[in-house]
Amino acid sequence: MRRRFPFCYDPFGLHTATLCEDVHHIIPIATDPTRAYDKRNLVTLCRACHAEVEQLERAYGETSFLFDMGVNKSLADKQRN
């Protein structure tokens, strides 16, 4: 996953061209275990963004609105749209 999408998805629009360090499950495994290995349910994030997303999930639950519901894009693809 990180080879194909090497940059942080940057769901908060805080930085550019930051290398990813983590892969995040958009729909948490605890919510839907059948999507654990679904590539459409994964997004690459830097540690800072991953920590923020995880904190939001713990506090409010759903965070899929931060992503394009599993449509993974590199930073270049995201900027083109």
N, C-alpha and C positions, 0 to 999 in steps of 0.2 A: 504494500500500500504506500509506504513512504517513498519507495523508488519512483512510483508512477506520479505521486503528488507530493513532491519534496518540500513544498512551502506550507506554512500555516494558512488555513482558510481565513483566518482573521475575522471572526464573526462580529466583532465589535468595531471594526474599521480603525484600529489603533496604530497599526504599523504596516510596513510593506516589505516584501521579500525576506521574511523571517523563516528560517528553516524550521520544519516541523520536528518535534521530538516525540510526540504521542499520537496515537490513533484513538479517536473517541467514537463510542456507539451513540448515534443520534437518538435512537429509541433504546433506552437502557436494557441490558440483558434481563434484569429483574422484571421489567415490564413485559418484554416479549422475547423469551429465550430462543424462539425459532429464528430470530433475526441476528443471532450472535455472529454468524459467519457470512451474513449478507453484505456484500461489498457496497450496496446502495445505502446501507445503514452506517457506514463508516466515513469519518472525515479526519483529515490530518490537522493537528493543532500544535502550536508551541506550548511549552509548559505553562506559561502565564495564562494564555487563553483557556487551556484545558482546566486549570485550577479555577478560573472564573466561571466557566460553564458548569463544572461540577458543583461549585458553591451555589449557583443559581438553581440547579436541579434539586439540591438538598433543601433549599429554602422554599422554592415555588413549584417544583415538580417538572412540568413540561418545558423543554428548551428547544424542541425541534424547529420552532419558528426562527431560530438563529441561522438555520441552514436551509438549503433548498431541498428539504426532505430526501436526503440521501443522494442527490445528484452531485457527486464530487467534482470539484473543479480546481484546477491549479490557480495560482494567483493570476497568471496571464489570462486564463479563460475568464476569470471573475472580472478583471479589468476591462476586457473586451465588451462585456455585456452592459 
